[in-house]
Structure formats: structure tokens, C-alpha cells
Amino acid sequence: MIVTVSRKAHFNAAHRLYRKDWTDTKNKSVFGKCSNPNYHGHNYELIVSVTGEIDPQTGFVMDIKELKKIIKIYIENDFDHKNLNKDVKEFKELIPTSENIVVVIYNRIKNHLKKNLELEVILFETPRNFVKYSG
């Protein structure tokens, strides 16, 4: 049987959407107030879902405590109360849009899962704006 287990998490972070090679005027016209030179923040909500076969010995697809630990170590510790542009290595050159953030989170988590498990990550930037990535 194939089952999906999910874990919710959250982090608070600041970011700025801008391209270094564009003028302030062009950045503001494309990214609007999200291009504020003093940054702006969000209370991000995250749903991490892992899909796979139920292990007949444990009854688990994956031990949810292990998933909680992976999210804590590789996402919350590095993203929570941080400036994504300045503090998270992937965003030194990559614009921290929701689309790029969800892909970075996916890649960080996927590297710590068994290869036979599928992963989907949903990232809420606001209660009404969210993105989903599954590889």
C-alpha cells in the first residue's frame, strides 16, 4: 500500500526580491514593494509530505520523528529568523521568491530521505499565497 505522511512546520524570515544587475526603478516595477531595500518578512508555513510503501515491520512509510528532525536541522535552523538573501547560502545569487524557496527546501530535504520515497513540499508565504513542488 502507498501512503502519504505529512508534517507541518513554520519559520519566520525576511527577504528582498531584486536583481543586482537591474536598476532600482526596474526592480520596483517588476517586484513592487517586495523589492524594498530594507527587506520585508513573512511567517512561512510549510507542509512536507512523504509518500511510499508501508514498511510491514514498522507500519511506517517513514518515522515522523525522523522527518521532524530533518525539517528542524536543514530548514528551520537555517531559515527561521534569518534574512534569506544574506544568511542562506543558496540565496546569495538566487532570488528568494516563493518558487525558488520551495525548490531549495525540497532539495535540502530530499537529500536526507531514502531514495524510494517521494517528496512534496507546499510553502505558504501568506495564508492565501502558496507554492507546491514535487521534483
Secondary structure as GFF3:
##gff-version 3
##sequence-region A 1 135
A	DSSP	beta_strand	2	15	.	.	.	ID=ss1
A	DSSP	alpha_helix	24	31	.	.	.	ID=ss2
A	DSSP	three_ten_helix	32	35	.	.	.	ID=ss3
A	DSSP	beta_strand	40	53	.	.	.	ID=ss4
A	DSSP	alpha_helix	64	71	.	.	.	ID=ss5
A	DSSP	pi_helix	72	76	.	.	.	ID=ss6
A	DSSP	alpha_helix	77	79	.	.	.	ID=ss7
A	DSSP	beta_strand	82	83	.	.	.	ID=ss8
A	DSSP	alpha_helix	84	87	.	.	.	ID=ss9
A	DSSP	three_ten_helix	89	91	.	.	.	ID=ss10
A	DSSP	alpha_helix	98	110	.	.	.	ID=ss11
A	DSSP	beta_strand	118	124	.	.	.	ID=ss12
A	DSSP	beta_strand	130	133	.	.	.	ID=ss13
###
